[in-house]
Amino acid sequence: TFAKFLAARIKVKGRAGDLQDKVSVVRDKTRVSVQAELPFSKRYLKYLTKKYLKQNQLRDYLRVVATDPNTYELRFFSIQDDADDDEE
């Protein structure tokens, strides 16, 4: 799952998977929360999310969107049907 992927890939002091009680990854039903005691880059979390989506071949359908300064959401790409416009 995504929470396990994050727990295995997040680096603390240069070592991946060794969270040392400094970073916690908690999964609710539809939400994954990452709480860190050390300085933690939101951009790094976005990078890992994109890596997970690519690995599971979901990158073409989902995108990572910042909804506020501390939150990311995964949203479907909005694909509009251009075939209807061509027929007119």
C-alpha positions in Angstrom: 0.0 0.0 0.0 0.9 3.6 -0.2 1.6 4.0 3.5 4.0 1.1 3.5 5.7 2.5 0.4 6.2 5.9 2.2 7.5 4.2 5.4 10.0 2.2 3.4 11.2 5.1 1.2 11.3 8.2 3.4 14.9 9.0 4.3 15.9 10.1 7.8 19.5 11.1 8.2 20.4 9.6 4.8 18.9 6.2 5.6 15.7 5.0 3.8 13.1 3.1 5.9 14.7 3.9 9.2 12.1 6.4 10.6 13.6 6.4 14.2 10.3 7.7 15.8 11.1 11.1 14.1 8.6 10.5 11.2 5.3 8.7 11.5 3.1 7.5 8.6 -0.5 6.8 9.6 -3.2 5.5 7.3 -6.9 6.1 7.9 -9.6 4.8 5.5 -9.0 7.3 2.7 -6.1 9.4 4.1 -2.4 8.9 4.7 -0.9 11.3 7.2 2.9 12.0 7.5 4.0 13.7 10.7 7.6 14.7 11.2 9.5 16.1 14.2 12.4 17.1 11.9 12.3 19.5 9.1 10.4 17.7 6.3 10.0 18.9 2.8 6.5 18.9 1.3 8.2 18.7 -2.1 9.9 15.4 -1.1 6.5 13.9 -0.2 5.2 14.9 -3.7 8.3 13.3 -5.3 7.7 10.0 -3.5 3.9 10.1 -4.3 4.7 10.6 -8.0 7.2 7.7 -7.8 4.6 5.4 -6.3 2.0 6.4 -8.9 4.5 5.7 -11.7 5.5 2.3 -10.2 1.9 1.2 -10.1 1.1 2.7 -13.6 -1.4 5.2 -12.2 0.6 8.3 -13.2 -1.4 8.8 -16.4 -4.7 9.0 -14.5 -3.9 10.8 -11.3 -2.2 14.0 -10.4 -0.8 15.4 -7.2 -2.4 18.8 -6.2 -1.6 21.0 -3.2 -4.9 22.0 -1.6 -3.3 24.1 1.2 0.2 24.7 2.6 0.3 21.3 4.5 -1.8 19.0 2.3 -1.6 17.2 -1.0 -4.5 15.5 -2.8 -4.6 13.0 -5.6 -7.1 13.9 -8.3 -8.1 12.4 -11.5 -7.1 14.2 -14.7 -10.1 15.9 -16.2 -10.3 14.7 -19.7 -12.9 16.4 -21.9 -14.3 14.7 -24.9 -13.0 16.7 -27.9 -14.7 14.4 -30.5 -18.1 16.2 -29.9 -16.5 19.6 -30.8 -15.1 18.2 -34.1 -18.4 17.0 -35.4 -20.1 20.4 -35.3 
